[in-house]
Each structure stands twice: as structure tokens, then as C-alpha cells.
């Protein structure tokens, strides 16, 4: 789910109650730390189930993004793949 930071409709709706959520920070280390703490607080308020192993930092340097928008760096791609695998395992375990 991608919503503008100021858009609180999903907070009021109850749509996230009991649903699995995760975040991935692609910014340089040290960036957005306070934002993550705030996000986790809000996710707790709405009853979302945070997939802890999928809430990670996978830094992506600007020069790692090609003109086509693709990240070709194998380490970054492996980090993203692991996050997606963690989410998939979580969801499969709940089925």
C-alpha cells in the first residue's frame, strides 16, 4: 500500500486491522529513522500485523538506478528478494 504521508483515510477505515504489513527503507543509512518509528506507532494503532523480518533497510545508491529505472546491483536485488521471500513465507504460514 502506497499512500501519501498526509493521507489518513486508511488509518480511519480499519482496513489494516489484522493485515500483514512491512516496510523497506532504500535511503542511505541514518535517513528516515524517525519516520519508521512513527510508522510503526501508527501501524500499531490500526492493528496491523508488522512482519518484523521484512521491515529492513536495503540502501540503494542513486547511481545504482539505471536510466531505465532498474536496479542491477546484485546485493541490492538480493536484499529486496529476501524481503519479498520473508513476506511470502509469512503469508503462506497463515494459509
C-alpha positions as CSV (number, residue, x, y, z in Angstrom):
1,X,0.0,0.0,0.0
2,X,1.4,3.3,-1.0
3,X,-0.3,6.4,0.3
4,X,0.8,10.0,0.7
5,X,2.1,10.6,4.2
6,X,-0.7,13.1,4.9
7,X,-3.4,10.8,3.7
8,X,-5.0,9.2,6.8
9,X,-8.1,7.6,5.2
10,X,-6.6,4.1,5.6
11,X,-6.0,4.9,9.3
12,X,-9.6,5.7,9.9
13,X,-11.1,3.0,7.7
14,X,-10.0,-0.1,9.8
15,X,-8.8,-1.7,6.6
16,X,-5.4,-2.6,8.1
17,X,-6.7,-4.3,11.2
18,X,-5.1,-7.8,11.4
19,X,-3.4,-7.4,8.0
20,X,0.3,-8.1,7.4
21,X,2.4,-5.1,6.6
22,X,6.1,-4.4,6.0
23,X,8.3,-1.5,5.0
24,X,11.6,-1.3,3.3
25,X,13.9,1.7,3.5
26,X,16.1,2.3,0.4
27,X,17.6,5.5,1.7
28,X,21.1,5.9,2.8
29,X,21.9,4.8,6.4
30,X,20.7,7.2,9.1
31,X,17.9,8.6,6.9
32,X,14.2,8.2,7.9
33,X,14.8,6.6,11.3
34,X,12.2,8.8,13.0
35,X,9.7,8.2,10.2
36,X,10.0,4.4,10.8
37,X,9.3,4.8,14.5
38,X,6.2,6.9,13.7
39,X,5.1,4.5,11.1
40,X,5.3,1.6,13.5
41,X,3.4,3.5,16.1
42,X,0.6,4.2,13.6
43,X,0.6,0.6,12.4
44,X,0.1,-0.4,16.0
45,X,-2.8,1.9,16.4
46,X,-4.6,0.5,13.4
47,X,-4.0,-3.2,14.5
48,X,-1.8,-4.1,11.6
49,X,0.5,-7.1,11.9
50,X,4.0,-6.0,11.3
51,X,6.2,-8.6,9.6
52,X,9.3,-7.8,11.6
53,X,11.8,-9.7,9.4
54,X,10.6,-7.8,6.3
55,X,11.0,-4.3,7.8
56,X,14.5,-3.6,6.8
57,X,16.9,-1.2,5.3
58,X,18.2,-2.0,1.8
59,X,20.2,1.1,0.8
60,X,20.0,1.9,-2.9
61,X,22.6,4.4,-4.1
62,X,21.4,6.9,-6.7
63,X,24.0,5.6,-9.2
64,X,22.6,2.0,-8.7
65,X,19.4,3.0,-10.5
66,X,19.8,2.8,-14.3
67,X,18.3,5.3,-16.7
68,X,15.6,2.7,-17.3
69,X,14.7,2.7,-13.6
70,X,16.1,-0.8,-13.0
71,X,18.5,-1.6,-10.1
72,X,21.0,-4.0,-11.4
73,X,23.2,-4.2,-8.3
74,X,23.2,-7.9,-7.2
75,X,23.5,-7.1,-3.5
76,X,20.5,-4.7,-3.6
77,X,18.5,-7.2,-5.7
78,X,19.3,-10.0,-3.2
79,X,18.2,-7.8,-0.3
80,X,14.9,-7.0,-2.0
81,X,14.4,-10.6,-2.9
82,X,14.9,-11.7,0.7
83,X,12.3,-9.2,1.9
84,X,9.8,-10.5,-0.6
85,X,10.6,-14.1,0.4
86,X,10.0,-13.2,4.0
87,X,6.6,-11.7,3.2
88,X,5.7,-14.7,1.1
89,X,6.7,-17.1,4.0
90,X,4.6,-15.1,6.4
91,X,1.6,-15.2,4.2
92,X,2.0,-18.9,3.4
93,X,2.3,-19.7,7.1
94,X,-1.1,-18.1,7.6
95,X,-2.9,-20.1,4.9
